[in-house]
Amino acid sequence: METEAQTLTYAVIGATGKSGRRVADLLETEGYDIRRLARGTSPRFDWEEPEGWERALRGVDRLYVTYVPDLAAPGSDAAITRLVEVAREAEVGRVVLLSGRGEQGARRCEEIVLGSGIPATVVSASWFTQNFTEGALSGALQSGFLAIAAGQMREPFVDVDDVAAVVVTVLTRDGHEGHRYELTGPEPLTFGEVAALLTELTGRDIRYVPMDFDEFHAAVLQEAGPETATLLTELCREVFDGRNEKPTDGVREILGRAPRGVRAVLADALTAARRA
Ligand SMILES: NC(=O)c1ccc[n+]([C@@H]2O[C@H](COP(=O)([O-])OP(=O)(O)OC[C@H]3O[C@@H](n4cnc5c(N)ncnc54)[C@H](OP(=O)(O)O)[C@@H]3O)[C@@H](O)[C@H]2O)c1
């Protein structure tokens, strides 16, 4: 029998990204009507082209928002303010926003969404474990060097499949409106410990190279240009000061089970990559 939530249209902004793809896939598997939104979809959604947002959100009942490059980036608050205006006009009935844990700039965007008048939930996540296998840090698998300005700080990396399962729960079930959930994995690890795990699981030598902020900025500048270099350097400076080391019980609170640990997630991802 169809529940009321199953008769609604769900949209995912960033539906080809790490969390968005998983959220869209889970919703589809559970039988929900789903509209995937990104720059290559129809309708198209581009953060740089607000004139197309109304068309993308027309007829949408529930919306999952992932913002790029990051809610801590300059201009994110203006974009999120405009998005919630368009969503309100389109009569979107529920919004879930993905946020980055411990980022001051992201908190401004969270407040905009939570104060928008649209029933909303914020899911604030620690760094994804999948950054090492499908994200910005996956180059270490080829180069053998995991280079980042994180010192000996510990991060309770979270499984993005856990994040997606939480997002789907709060999107489809009542009672989470107005809440902000912090999601982490079960144990804080240094990047050196992750490099050691990657070495063990791949059988290849992968070393952590702790950079200072200037070295890191120069390295990213070469690869990705000045905006990304400044954004990522400032993010490292902000969040790797110890504020995010402590794990939370957000995943257990929503899913009723423990979050998956880094070793299990990496092992599964590397096995899947070998089979592909
Ligand atoms: N990665 C993490 O560890 C982490 C942790 C916590 C929170 N977050 C938050 O997650 C968000 C995205 O991060 P992610 O690492 O998951 O991203 P991602 O995997 O790189 O995915 C980015 C998504 O955004 C789309 N996109 C790129 N440029 C776009 C544009 N101009 N307009 C519309 N869509 C665009 C991409 O699709 P197309 O290229 O197909 O358009 C893709 O679907 C950020 O707000 C970040 O703060 C990330």
The ligand as an SDF file (V2000), in Angstrom:
LIG
                    3D

 48 52  0  0  0  0  0  0  0  0999 V2000
   32.8330   15.6430    0.9580 N   0  0  0  0  0  0  0  0  0  0  0  0
   32.7130   15.7500    2.2680 C   0  0  0  0  0  0  0  0  0  0  0  0
   33.4980   15.1980    3.0640 O   0  0  0  0  0  0  0  0  0  0  0  0
   31.5730   16.5570    2.8510 C   0  0  0  0  0  0  0  0  0  0  0  0
   31.2710   16.4500    4.1990 C   0  0  0  0  0  0  0  0  0  0  0  0
   30.2240   17.2110    4.7220 C   0  0  0  0  0  0  0  0  0  0  0  0
   29.4990   18.0540    3.8890 C   0  0  0  0  0  0  0  0  0  0  0  0
   29.8310   18.1290    2.5880 N   0  0  0  0  0  0  0  0  0  0  0  0
   29.0800   19.0280    1.7130 C   0  0  0  0  0  0  0  0  0  0  0  0
   28.6250   18.3540    0.5600 O   0  0  0  0  0  0  0  0  0  0  0  0
   28.4850   19.2900   -0.5120 C   0  0  0  0  0  0  0  0  0  0  0  0
   29.0010   18.6790   -1.7930 C   0  0  0  0  0  0  0  0  0  0  0  0
   30.0880   17.9440   -1.5010 O   0  0  0  0  0  0  0  0  0  0  0  0
   30.4090   16.5370   -2.1590 P   0  0  0  0  0  0  0  0  0  0  0  0
   31.8380   16.3130   -1.7910 O   0  0  0  0  0  0  0  0  0  0  0  0
   29.4390   15.4790   -1.8170 O   0  0  0  0  0  0  0  0  0  0  0  0
   30.2310   16.9080   -3.7200 O   0  0  0  0  0  0  0  0  0  0  0  0
   30.4190   16.0600   -4.9920 P   0  0  0  0  0  0  0  0  0  0  0  0
   30.4200   14.6110   -4.7200 O   0  0  0  0  0  0  0  0  0  0  0  0
   31.6030   16.6650   -5.6550 O   0  0  0  0  0  0  0  0  0  0  0  0
   29.1120   16.4030   -5.8320 O   0  0  0  0  0  0  0  0  0  0  0  0
   28.8500   17.6690   -6.3220 C   0  0  0  0  0  0  0  0  0  0  0  0
   27.4710   17.6530   -6.9910 C   0  0  0  0  0  0  0  0  0  0  0  0
   27.1350   18.9830   -7.3310 O   0  0  0  0  0  0  0  0  0  0  0  0
   26.9210   19.0560   -8.7670 C   0  0  0  0  0  0  0  0  0  0  0  0
   27.4250   20.3460   -9.2290 N   0  0  0  0  0  0  0  0  0  0  0  0
   28.7080   20.7330   -9.4470 C   0  0  0  0  0  0  0  0  0  0  0  0
   28.7270   22.0180   -9.8590 N   0  0  0  0  0  0  0  0  0  0  0  0
   27.4320   22.4380   -9.9090 C   0  0  0  0  0  0  0  0  0  0  0  0
   26.8000   23.6570  -10.2600 C   0  0  0  0  0  0  0  0  0  0  0  0
   27.4770   24.7410  -10.6420 N   0  0  0  0  0  0  0  0  0  0  0  0
   25.4500   23.7210  -10.1770 N   0  0  0  0  0  0  0  0  0  0  0  0
   24.7370   22.6510   -9.7980 C   0  0  0  0  0  0  0  0  0  0  0  0
   25.2650   21.4810   -9.4480 N   0  0  0  0  0  0  0  0  0  0  0  0
   26.6070   21.3690   -9.5090 C   0  0  0  0  0  0  0  0  0  0  0  0
   27.6260   17.8780   -9.3530 C   0  0  0  0  0  0  0  0  0  0  0  0
   26.9470   17.4690  -10.5210 O   0  0  0  0  0  0  0  0  0  0  0  0
   27.3130   17.8910  -12.0040 P   0  0  0  0  0  0  0  0  0  0  0  0
   28.8140   18.0570  -12.0580 O   0  0  0  0  0  0  0  0  0  0  0  0
   26.8030   16.6820  -12.7690 O   0  0  0  0  0  0  0  0  0  0  0  0
   26.5550   19.1390  -12.2680 O   0  0  0  0  0  0  0  0  0  0  0  0
   27.4220   16.8410   -8.2530 C   0  0  0  0  0  0  0  0  0  0  0  0
   26.1400   16.2590   -8.3600 O   0  0  0  0  0  0  0  0  0  0  0  0
   29.2090   20.5630   -0.0670 C   0  0  0  0  0  0  0  0  0  0  0  0
   28.2490   21.5260    0.3130 O   0  0  0  0  0  0  0  0  0  0  0  0
   29.9680   20.1220    1.1650 C   0  0  0  0  0  0  0  0  0  0  0  0
   30.0850   21.1290    2.1420 O   0  0  0  0  0  0  0  0  0  0  0  0
   30.8290   17.3940    2.0310 C   0  0  0  0  0  0  0  0  0  0  0  0
  1  2  1  0
  2  3  2  0
  2  4  1  0
  4  5  1  0
  4 48  2  0
  5  6  2  0
  6  7  1  0
  7  8  2  0
  8  9  1  0
  8 48  1  0
  9 10  1  0
  9 46  1  0
 10 11  1  0
 11 12  1  0
 11 44  1  0
 12 13  1  0
 13 14  1  0
 14 15  2  0
 14 16  1  0
 14 17  1  0
 17 18  1  0
 18 19  2  0
 18 20  1  0
 18 21  1  0
 21 22  1  0
 22 23  1  0
 23 24  1  0
 23 42  1  0
 24 25  1  0
 25 26  1  0
 25 36  1  0
 26 27  1  0
 26 35  1  0
 27 28  2  0
 28 29  1  0
 29 30  1  0
 29 35  2  0
 30 31  1  0
 30 32  2  0
 32 33  1  0
 33 34  2  0
 34 35  1  0
 36 37  1  0
 36 42  1  0
 37 38  1  0
 38 39  2  0
 38 40  1  0
 38 41  1  0
 42 43  1  0
 44 45  1  0
 44 46  1  0
 46 47  1  0
M  CHG  2   8   1  16  -1
M  END
$$$$
